[in-house]
């Protein structure tokens, strides 16, 4: 996913400003992904997030399970 960058978006809600990020390959790709949001749907609550290094032990373990 090295070709992807993180682009920031913001919106007003109940008197405050809120933001979110979209991973995309360019600002134009980010805008196109943003425009597809009305077709999205609720899929759950994020309880934990952790970035895994491509050469780390955790990545190797996950990769091993995926290949089984």
Buried (B, 14 or more C-beta within 10 A) or exposed (E): EEEEBEBEBEEEEEEEEEEEEBEBEEEEBBEEBBEEEEEEEEEEEEEEEEEEEEEEEEEEEEEEEEEE
